[in-house]
Amino acid sequence: MSNIEPVVKEILVETSAEHAFKVFTDGIDKWWPREHHIGTSPLKQAVLMPGVGGRWYSISEDGSECDVGKVLVWDPPRRLVLAWQINAQWQHDPGFTTDVEVTFTEESPRKTRVVLQHRNLDRYGPAAPDLRKALNADGGWAGSLASFARAAAL
């Protein structure tokens, strides 16, 4: 399998790095796209628990929970690394992991550059090119970051 490049998305957010990190993590439910959900019924709430080992999951309208992954690195307000444990069939798989790293670089008190890298896509095997294309599409990480930027703007 050839090396699959990571998906890299960057956005400038009109807020401090501290506020951007807080909205990305504690406020994930305010910006996570409702259609980006693999649960058994529509998404009610997206949750990202703070700290290394923190659980990343969603709560469906029927009350069921669906894991997405977990926190690998928690370094507020500079850096966050998440385990993305969604396999090529768009199902949670605790034995499968790709990494999502998000950095927050304050360029001024009210301007922060947010860079998201979804790495290790080779782990998807033969499905990697198609998965990378979906994650890299406007409806993938780019759309999610745009939604985040709107929620984070002060």
PyMOL commands that place a pseudoatom at each C-alpha (Angstrom):
pseudoatom trace, name=CA, resn=MET, resi=1, chain=A, elem=C, hetatm=0, pos=[0.000, 0.000, 0.000]
pseudoatom trace, name=CA, resn=SER, resi=2, chain=A, elem=C, hetatm=0, pos=[1.391, 3.373, -0.927]
pseudoatom trace, name=CA, resn=ASN, resi=3, chain=A, elem=C, hetatm=0, pos=[1.702, 6.079, 1.674]
pseudoatom trace, name=CA, resn=ILE, resi=4, chain=A, elem=C, hetatm=0, pos=[-1.578, 7.975, 1.926]
pseudoatom trace, name=CA, resn=GLU, resi=5, chain=A, elem=C, hetatm=0, pos=[-1.096, 11.660, 2.718]
pseudoatom trace, name=CA, resn=PRO, resi=6, chain=A, elem=C, hetatm=0, pos=[-2.882, 12.959, 5.807]
pseudoatom trace, name=CA, resn=VAL, resi=7, chain=A, elem=C, hetatm=0, pos=[-5.886, 15.222, 5.413]
pseudoatom trace, name=CA, resn=VAL, resi=8, chain=A, elem=C, hetatm=0, pos=[-4.766, 18.698, 6.480]
pseudoatom trace, name=CA, resn=LYS, resi=9, chain=A, elem=C, hetatm=0, pos=[-7.225, 21.564, 6.955]
pseudoatom trace, name=CA, resn=GLU, resi=10, chain=A, elem=C, hetatm=0, pos=[-6.478, 25.028, 8.273]
pseudoatom trace, name=CA, resn=ILE, resi=11, chain=A, elem=C, hetatm=0, pos=[-8.761, 27.863, 9.320]
pseudoatom trace, name=CA, resn=LEU, resi=12, chain=A, elem=C, hetatm=0, pos=[-8.325, 31.274, 10.915]
pseudoatom trace, name=CA, resn=VAL, resi=13, chain=A, elem=C, hetatm=0, pos=[-10.714, 31.800, 13.826]
pseudoatom trace, name=CA, resn=GLU, resi=14, chain=A, elem=C, hetatm=0, pos=[-11.666, 35.222, 15.169]
pseudoatom trace, name=CA, resn=THR, resi=15, chain=A, elem=C, hetatm=0, pos=[-10.923, 34.482, 18.820]
pseudoatom trace, name=CA, resn=SER, resi=16, chain=A, elem=C, hetatm=0, pos=[-8.146, 33.690, 21.284]
pseudoatom trace, name=CA, resn=ALA, resi=17, chain=A, elem=C, hetatm=0, pos=[-6.424, 30.294, 21.293]
pseudoatom trace, name=CA, resn=GLU, resi=18, chain=A, elem=C, hetatm=0, pos=[-7.820, 29.614, 24.770]
pseudoatom trace, name=CA, resn=HIS, resi=19, chain=A, elem=C, hetatm=0, pos=[-11.407, 30.231, 23.650]
pseudoatom trace, name=CA, resn=ALA, resi=20, chain=A, elem=C, hetatm=0, pos=[-10.885, 28.289, 20.391]
pseudoatom trace, name=CA, resn=PHE, resi=21, chain=A, elem=C, hetatm=0, pos=[-9.574, 25.256, 22.306]
pseudoatom trace, name=CA, resn=LYS, resi=22, chain=A, elem=C, hetatm=0, pos=[-12.492, 25.439, 24.740]
pseudoatom trace, name=CA, resn=VAL, resi=23, chain=A, elem=C, hetatm=0, pos=[-15.094, 25.608, 21.946]
pseudoatom trace, name=CA, resn=PHE, resi=24, chain=A, elem=C, hetatm=0, pos=[-13.398, 22.770, 20.035]
pseudoatom trace, name=CA, resn=THR, resi=25, chain=A, elem=C, hetatm=0, pos=[-13.401, 20.518, 23.103]
pseudoatom trace, name=CA, resn=ASP, resi=26, chain=A, elem=C, hetatm=0, pos=[-15.997, 21.485, 25.734]
pseudoatom trace, name=CA, resn=GLY, resi=27, chain=A, elem=C, hetatm=0, pos=[-18.225, 23.048, 23.084]
pseudoatom trace, name=CA, resn=ILE, resi=28, chain=A, elem=C, hetatm=0, pos=[-18.040, 20.252, 20.478]
pseudoatom trace, name=CA, resn=ASP, resi=29, chain=A, elem=C, hetatm=0, pos=[-21.804, 19.792, 20.622]
pseudoatom trace, name=CA, resn=LYS, resi=30, chain=A, elem=C, hetatm=0, pos=[-22.310, 23.385, 19.435]
pseudoatom trace, name=CA, resn=TRP, resi=31, chain=A, elem=C, hetatm=0, pos=[-20.448, 22.826, 16.163]
pseudoatom trace, name=CA, resn=TRP, resi=32, chain=A, elem=C, hetatm=0, pos=[-20.216, 19.105, 15.344]
pseudoatom trace, name=CA, resn=PRO, resi=33, chain=A, elem=C, hetatm=0, pos=[-22.304, 18.542, 12.162]
pseudoatom trace, name=CA, resn=ARG, resi=34, chain=A, elem=C, hetatm=0, pos=[-25.436, 16.561, 13.007]
pseudoatom trace, name=CA, resn=GLU, resi=35, chain=A, elem=C, hetatm=0, pos=[-25.104, 14.502, 9.812]
pseudoatom trace, name=CA, resn=HIS, resi=36, chain=A, elem=C, hetatm=0, pos=[-21.639, 13.265, 10.898]
pseudoatom trace, name=CA, resn=HIS, resi=37, chain=A, elem=C, hetatm=0, pos=[-22.994, 10.585, 13.160]
pseudoatom trace, name=CA, resn=ILE, resi=38, chain=A, elem=C, hetatm=0, pos=[-22.915, 6.795, 13.032]
pseudoatom trace, name=CA, resn=GLY, resi=39, chain=A, elem=C, hetatm=0, pos=[-25.331, 6.065, 15.864]
pseudoatom trace, name=CA, resn=THR, resi=40, chain=A, elem=C, hetatm=0, pos=[-28.604, 4.156, 15.660]
pseudoatom trace, name=CA, resn=SER, resi=41, chain=A, elem=C, hetatm=0, pos=[-30.816, 7.242, 15.732]
pseudoatom trace, name=CA, resn=PRO, resi=42, chain=A, elem=C, hetatm=0, pos=[-30.245, 10.978, 15.052]
pseudoatom trace, name=CA, resn=LEU, resi=43, chain=A, elem=C, hetatm=0, pos=[-27.526, 12.774, 16.992]
pseudoatom trace, name=CA, resn=LYS, resi=44, chain=A, elem=C, hetatm=0, pos=[-28.695, 14.406, 20.209]
pseudoatom trace, name=CA, resn=GLN, resi=45, chain=A, elem=C, hetatm=0, pos=[-25.311, 15.421, 21.675]
pseudoatom trace, name=CA, resn=ALA, resi=46, chain=A, elem=C, hetatm=0, pos=[-21.611, 15.221, 20.784]
pseudoatom trace, name=CA, resn=VAL, resi=47, chain=A, elem=C, hetatm=0, pos=[-19.304, 14.815, 23.815]
pseudoatom trace, name=CA, resn=LEU, resi=48, chain=A, elem=C, hetatm=0, pos=[-15.534, 15.114, 24.258]
pseudoatom trace, name=CA, resn=MET, resi=49, chain=A, elem=C, hetatm=0, pos=[-14.382, 14.452, 27.815]
pseudoatom trace, name=CA, resn=PRO, resi=50, chain=A, elem=C, hetatm=0, pos=[-11.305, 16.465, 28.874]
pseudoatom trace, name=CA, resn=GLY, resi=51, chain=A, elem=C, hetatm=0, pos=[-7.871, 15.050, 29.588]
pseudoatom trace, name=CA, resn=VAL, resi=52, chain=A, elem=C, hetatm=0, pos=[-5.753, 12.191, 28.283]
pseudoatom trace, name=CA, resn=GLY, resi=53, chain=A, elem=C, hetatm=0, pos=[-7.933, 9.095, 28.019]
pseudoatom trace, name=CA, resn=GLY, resi=54, chain=A, elem=C, hetatm=0, pos=[-11.091, 11.206, 27.822]
pseudoatom trace, name=CA, resn=ARG, resi=55, chain=A, elem=C, hetatm=0, pos=[-13.904, 9.575, 25.900]
pseudoatom trace, name=CA, resn=TRP, resi=56, chain=A, elem=C, hetatm=0, pos=[-15.130, 11.023, 22.572]
pseudoatom trace, name=CA, resn=TYR, resi=57, chain=A, elem=C, hetatm=0, pos=[-18.659, 9.859, 21.856]
pseudoatom trace, name=CA, resn=SER, resi=58, chain=A, elem=C, hetatm=0, pos=[-22.159, 10.798, 20.813]
pseudoatom trace, name=CA, resn=ILE, resi=59, chain=A, elem=C, hetatm=0, pos=[-25.547, 10.366, 22.408]
pseudoatom trace, name=CA, resn=SER, resi=60, chain=A, elem=C, hetatm=0, pos=[-28.385, 9.508, 20.047]
pseudoatom trace, name=CA, resn=GLU, resi=61, chain=A, elem=C, hetatm=0, pos=[-31.962, 10.699, 20.392]
pseudoatom trace, name=CA, resn=ASP, resi=62, chain=A, elem=C, hetatm=0, pos=[-32.950, 7.167, 21.461]
pseudoatom trace, name=CA, resn=GLY, resi=63, chain=A, elem=C, hetatm=0, pos=[-30.524, 7.456, 24.411]
pseudoatom trace, name=CA, resn=SER, resi=64, chain=A, elem=C, hetatm=0, pos=[-27.906, 5.069, 23.007]
pseudoatom trace, name=CA, resn=GLU, resi=65, chain=A, elem=C, hetatm=0, pos=[-24.241, 6.062, 23.000]
pseudoatom trace, name=CA, resn=CYS, resi=66, chain=A, elem=C, hetatm=0, pos=[-21.755, 5.607, 20.174]
pseudoatom trace, name=CA, resn=ASP, resi=67, chain=A, elem=C, hetatm=0, pos=[-18.009, 5.944, 20.699]
pseudoatom trace, name=CA, resn=VAL, resi=68, chain=A, elem=C, hetatm=0, pos=[-15.895, 7.856, 18.191]
pseudoatom trace, name=CA, resn=GLY, resi=69, chain=A, elem=C, hetatm=0, pos=[-12.520, 7.606, 19.936]
pseudoatom trace, name=CA, resn=LYS, resi=70, chain=A, elem=C, hetatm=0, pos=[-10.551, 9.051, 22.825]
pseudoatom trace, name=CA, resn=VAL, resi=71, chain=A, elem=C, hetatm=0, pos=[-8.150, 11.817, 23.807]
pseudoatom trace, name=CA, resn=LEU, resi=72, chain=A, elem=C, hetatm=0, pos=[-4.469, 10.944, 23.295]
pseudoatom trace, name=CA, resn=VAL, resi=73, chain=A, elem=C, hetatm=0, pos=[-2.893, 14.366, 23.986]
pseudoatom trace, name=CA, resn=TRP, resi=74, chain=A, elem=C, hetatm=0, pos=[-4.521, 17.187, 25.973]
pseudoatom trace, name=CA, resn=ASP, resi=75, chain=A, elem=C, hetatm=0, pos=[-2.380, 20.349, 25.952]
pseudoatom trace, name=CA, resn=PRO, resi=76, chain=A, elem=C, hetatm=0, pos=[-4.683, 23.387, 26.286]
pseudoatom trace, name=CA, resn=PRO, resi=77, chain=A, elem=C, hetatm=0, pos=[-4.731, 25.805, 24.615]
pseudoatom trace, name=CA, resn=ARG, resi=78, chain=A, elem=C, hetatm=0, pos=[-2.098, 24.655, 22.112]
pseudoatom trace, name=CA, resn=ARG, resi=79, chain=A, elem=C, hetatm=0, pos=[-2.687, 21.076, 21.019]
pseudoatom trace, name=CA, resn=LEU, resi=80, chain=A, elem=C, hetatm=0, pos=[-5.134, 18.212, 21.039]
pseudoatom trace, name=CA, resn=VAL, resi=81, chain=A, elem=C, hetatm=0, pos=[-4.656, 14.717, 19.598]
pseudoatom trace, name=CA, resn=LEU, resi=82, chain=A, elem=C, hetatm=0, pos=[-7.632, 12.394, 19.277]
pseudoatom trace, name=CA, resn=ALA, resi=83, chain=A, elem=C, hetatm=0, pos=[-7.846, 8.711, 18.427]
pseudoatom trace, name=CA, resn=TRP, resi=84, chain=A, elem=C, hetatm=0, pos=[-10.395, 8.347, 15.615]
pseudoatom trace, name=CA, resn=GLN, resi=85, chain=A, elem=C, hetatm=0, pos=[-11.659, 4.793, 15.996]
pseudoatom trace, name=CA, resn=ILE, resi=86, chain=A, elem=C, hetatm=0, pos=[-14.027, 4.723, 13.038]
pseudoatom trace, name=CA, resn=ASN, resi=87, chain=A, elem=C, hetatm=0, pos=[-13.212, 1.976, 10.555]
pseudoatom trace, name=CA, resn=ALA, resi=88, chain=A, elem=C, hetatm=0, pos=[-13.686, 1.881, 6.774]
pseudoatom trace, name=CA, resn=GLN, resi=89, chain=A, elem=C, hetatm=0, pos=[-17.293, 0.706, 7.252]
pseudoatom trace, name=CA, resn=TRP, resi=90, chain=A, elem=C, hetatm=0, pos=[-18.006, 3.893, 9.278]
pseudoatom trace, name=CA, resn=GLN, resi=91, chain=A, elem=C, hetatm=0, pos=[-18.388, 1.924, 12.497]
pseudoatom trace, name=CA, resn=HIS, resi=92, chain=A, elem=C, hetatm=0, pos=[-16.651, 2.329, 15.850]
pseudoatom trace, name=CA, resn=ASP, resi=93, chain=A, elem=C, hetatm=0, pos=[-13.872, -0.225, 16.251]
pseudoatom trace, name=CA, resn=PRO, resi=94, chain=A, elem=C, hetatm=0, pos=[-11.834, -0.013, 19.491]
pseudoatom trace, name=CA, resn=GLY, resi=95, chain=A, elem=C, hetatm=0, pos=[-9.047, -2.018, 17.815]
pseudoatom trace, name=CA, resn=PHE, resi=96, chain=A, elem=C, hetatm=0, pos=[-8.673, 0.489, 14.963]
pseudoatom trace, name=CA, resn=THR, resi=97, chain=A, elem=C, hetatm=0, pos=[-7.144, 3.961, 15.257]
pseudoatom trace, name=CA, resn=THR, resi=98, chain=A, elem=C, hetatm=0, pos=[-6.188, 6.871, 13.053]
pseudoatom trace, name=CA, resn=ASP, resi=99, chain=A, elem=C, hetatm=0, pos=[-5.091, 10.156, 14.645]
pseudoatom trace, name=CA, resn=VAL, resi=100, chain=A, elem=C, hetatm=0, pos=[-6.617, 13.612, 14.495]
pseudoatom trace, name=CA, resn=GLU, resi=101, chain=A, elem=C, hetatm=0, pos=[-4.205, 16.326, 15.677]
pseudoatom trace, name=CA, resn=VAL, resi=102, chain=A, elem=C, hetatm=0, pos=[-5.465, 19.874, 16.144]
pseudoatom trace, name=CA, resn=THR, resi=103, chain=A, elem=C, hetatm=0, pos=[-3.147, 22.777, 16.915]
pseudoatom trace, name=CA, resn=PHE, resi=104, chain=A, elem=C, hetatm=0, pos=[-4.202, 26.256, 18.022]
pseudoatom trace, name=CA, resn=THR, resi=105, chain=A, elem=C, hetatm=0, pos=[-1.683, 29.037, 17.277]
pseudoatom trace, name=CA, resn=GLU, resi=106, chain=A, elem=C, hetatm=0, pos=[-2.649, 32.484, 18.498]
pseudoatom trace, name=CA, resn=GLU, resi=107, chain=A, elem=C, hetatm=0, pos=[-1.614, 35.079, 15.920]
pseudoatom trace, name=CA, resn=SER, resi=108, chain=A, elem=C, hetatm=0, pos=[-3.122, 37.964, 17.915]
pseudoatom trace, name=CA, resn=PRO, resi=109, chain=A, elem=C, hetatm=0, pos=[-5.415, 38.188, 20.960]
pseudoatom trace, name=CA, resn=ARG, resi=110, chain=A, elem=C, hetatm=0, pos=[-8.447, 37.792, 18.674]
pseudoatom trace, name=CA, resn=LYS, resi=111, chain=A, elem=C, hetatm=0, pos=[-7.067, 35.623, 15.875]
pseudoatom trace, name=CA, resn=THR, resi=112, chain=A, elem=C, hetatm=0, pos=[-6.063, 31.951, 16.092]
pseudoatom trace, name=CA, resn=ARG, resi=113, chain=A, elem=C, hetatm=0, pos=[-4.844, 29.641, 13.349]
pseudoatom trace, name=CA, resn=VAL, resi=114, chain=A, elem=C, hetatm=0, pos=[-6.344, 26.170, 13.777]
pseudoatom trace, name=CA, resn=VAL, resi=115, chain=A, elem=C, hetatm=0, pos=[-4.697, 23.334, 11.862]
pseudoatom trace, name=CA, resn=LEU, resi=116, chain=A, elem=C, hetatm=0, pos=[-6.274, 19.881, 11.792]
pseudoatom trace, name=CA, resn=GLN, resi=117, chain=A, elem=C, hetatm=0, pos=[-4.385, 16.816, 10.525]
pseudoatom trace, name=CA, resn=HIS, resi=118, chain=A, elem=C, hetatm=0, pos=[-6.082, 13.442, 10.177]
pseudoatom trace, name=CA, resn=ARG, resi=119, chain=A, elem=C, hetatm=0, pos=[-3.132, 11.017, 9.990]
pseudoatom trace, name=CA, resn=ASN, resi=120, chain=A, elem=C, hetatm=0, pos=[-2.295, 7.336, 9.560]
pseudoatom trace, name=CA, resn=LEU, resi=121, chain=A, elem=C, hetatm=0, pos=[-4.933, 6.850, 6.880]
pseudoatom trace, name=CA, resn=ASP, resi=122, chain=A, elem=C, hetatm=0, pos=[-2.840, 3.976, 5.453]
pseudoatom trace, name=CA, resn=ARG, resi=123, chain=A, elem=C, hetatm=0, pos=[-4.393, 1.896, 8.221]
pseudoatom trace, name=CA, resn=TYR, resi=124, chain=A, elem=C, hetatm=0, pos=[-7.616, 1.796, 6.197]
pseudoatom trace, name=CA, resn=GLY, resi=125, chain=A, elem=C, hetatm=0, pos=[-5.827, -0.535, 3.783]
pseudoatom trace, name=CA, resn=PRO, resi=126, chain=A, elem=C, hetatm=0, pos=[-7.378, -0.784, 0.292]
pseudoatom trace, name=CA, resn=ALA, resi=127, chain=A, elem=C, hetatm=0, pos=[-10.185, 1.593, 1.348]
pseudoatom trace, name=CA, resn=ALA, resi=128, chain=A, elem=C, hetatm=0, pos=[-7.699, 4.370, 2.281]
pseudoatom trace, name=CA, resn=PRO, resi=129, chain=A, elem=C, hetatm=0, pos=[-7.939, 6.411, -0.962]
pseudoatom trace, name=CA, resn=ASP, resi=130, chain=A, elem=C, hetatm=0, pos=[-11.742, 6.536, -0.793]
pseudoatom trace, name=CA, resn=LEU, resi=131, chain=A, elem=C, hetatm=0, pos=[-11.768, 7.333, 2.938]
pseudoatom trace, name=CA, resn=ARG, resi=132, chain=A, elem=C, hetatm=0, pos=[-9.189, 10.089, 2.448]
pseudoatom trace, name=CA, resn=LYS, resi=133, chain=A, elem=C, hetatm=0, pos=[-11.292, 11.555, -0.358]
pseudoatom trace, name=CA, resn=ALA, resi=134, chain=A, elem=C, hetatm=0, pos=[-14.399, 11.617, 1.893]
pseudoatom trace, name=CA, resn=LEU, resi=135, chain=A, elem=C, hetatm=0, pos=[-12.534, 13.139, 4.848]
pseudoatom trace, name=CA, resn=ASN, resi=136, chain=A, elem=C, hetatm=0, pos=[-10.850, 15.713, 2.585]
pseudoatom trace, name=CA, resn=ALA, resi=137, chain=A, elem=C, hetatm=0, pos=[-14.089, 16.753, 0.822]
pseudoatom trace, name=CA, resn=ASP, resi=138, chain=A, elem=C, hetatm=0, pos=[-15.935, 19.995, 1.543]
pseudoatom trace, name=CA, resn=GLY, resi=139, chain=A, elem=C, hetatm=0, pos=[-18.465, 17.974, 3.537]
pseudoatom trace, name=CA, resn=GLY, resi=140, chain=A, elem=C, hetatm=0, pos=[-15.677, 16.334, 5.558]
pseudoatom trace, name=CA, resn=TRP, resi=141, chain=A, elem=C, hetatm=0, pos=[-13.200, 18.085, 7.839]
pseudoatom trace, name=CA, resn=ALA, resi=142, chain=A, elem=C, hetatm=0, pos=[-13.423, 21.391, 5.919]
pseudoatom trace, name=CA, resn=GLY, resi=143, chain=A, elem=C, hetatm=0, pos=[-17.138, 21.685, 6.650]
pseudoatom trace, name=CA, resn=SER, resi=144, chain=A, elem=C, hetatm=0, pos=[-16.654, 20.651, 10.270]
pseudoatom trace, name=CA, resn=LEU, resi=145, chain=A, elem=C, hetatm=0, pos=[-13.934, 23.292, 10.767]
pseudoatom trace, name=CA, resn=ALA, resi=146, chain=A, elem=C, hetatm=0, pos=[-16.109, 25.965, 9.144]
pseudoatom trace, name=CA, resn=SER, resi=147, chain=A, elem=C, hetatm=0, pos=[-18.906, 25.077, 11.575]
pseudoatom trace, name=CA, resn=PHE, resi=148, chain=A, elem=C, hetatm=0, pos=[-16.386, 25.220, 14.446]
pseudoatom trace, name=CA, resn=ALA, resi=149, chain=A, elem=C, hetatm=0, pos=[-15.126, 28.654, 13.318]
pseudoatom trace, name=CA, resn=ARG, resi=150, chain=A, elem=C, hetatm=0, pos=[-18.675, 30.040, 13.343]
pseudoatom trace, name=CA, resn=ALA, resi=151, chain=A, elem=C, hetatm=0, pos=[-19.252, 28.679, 16.864]
pseudoatom trace, name=CA, resn=ALA, resi=152, chain=A, elem=C, hetatm=0, pos=[-15.907, 30.007, 18.146]
pseudoatom trace, name=CA, resn=ALA, resi=153, chain=A, elem=C, hetatm=0, pos=[-16.126, 33.546, 16.735]
pseudoatom trace, name=CA, resn=LEU, resi=154, chain=A, elem=C, hetatm=0, pos=[-16.654, 36.139, 19.445]
for i in range(1, 154): cmd.bond("trace and resi %d" % i, "trace and resi %d" % (i + 1))
show_as sticks, trace
zoom trace
